[in-house]
Amino acid sequence: MSKMIIGGAQIGGIQKDETREEVVARMIALMDQAHEKGVTYLAYPEMTLTTFFPRFYAEDRAEFDHWFETEMPNAATQPLFDRAKEYGMGFTFGYCELTPEGQHFNTSVIVSPEGEIILKYRKTHLPGHSEYEPERTHQHLEKRYFLPGDTGFNVVRNQGAIMGMSICNDRRWPESWRVMGLQGVELVTVGYNTPSQNNLSAEEGIERRIYHHELSVCAGAYQNSTYAVAVAKCGMEDGNHMFAGSIIVDPDGFVVARATGEGDELITHEADFAKCAFGKSTIFNFAAHRRTEHYGLICARTGVQIDV
Ligand code: CDT
């Protein structure tokens, strides 16, 4: 069976003093709605359980360890896993992971309808900076609080589809999509927290930022002939605004569902994974058309080097 109703559970702002239990209750309310609409795979945002704390600076980063989870599931999230299992629903969500070795990652997982974590992904492209920058109007300290992910972009077969994940800034990098595309991915979920303003240039504006978000997701979906669910944590968090714009995109690169507000909101779409085959067997038939002999520089060189 190639059809499945997929969902994106957009989450409105989470304030600093909100507990994991309060957030999980909101997640379960959206899961209940999703179940009523026949959703069997549901995506939540990046860092679903907490406020987007990289906007704050802590001289001693250990002060922020309380935003991290040392096990998953844990007491706070177990009710979410239980409800999904009761519904026979697969899901994916992001959280901050602190490993037994003391490593910090921005992580997301895919959970099967049986309640098992079947794939873990640790965010690869960490935006921002690692030190406090007084000239900035807003700090974006992901590089301070997280290590670059060590998993790479793997996929897993779940509920009849090949699924993968990326997290927020990853969606802007075609490499993220292509690595999963080369594994035949049919559904990519992308959780995000994107500040509406976080650098010195206020001129960029929210509309342009939303355009770049959508452009990236639509291009990634089209060029790899995959469904994509991009889902925001958004609205006001501790006085800071993050844009909404959650979307579901089909393998042709068209937006087929879109959030209308900036709060907790469910978007859904009946995906037909058979539709991924057309692009994968024609214009994006990688085996027939890719020319890897000319792509070496992509892996050999990180930054621009001008030789002419
Ligand atoms: N969370 C995250 O990765 N946010 C970045 C902010 C970049 S500044 C526009 C993003 O790419 O959305």
Boltz pocket constraint, residues with backbone or C-beta under 6 A from the ligand:
constraints:
  - pocket:
      binder: B
      contacts: [[A, 46], [A, 125], [A, 127], [A, 167], [A, 168], [A, 169], [A, 170], [A, 172], [A, 192], [A, 193], [A, 194], [A, 195], [A, 198], [A, 209]]
      max_distance: 6.0
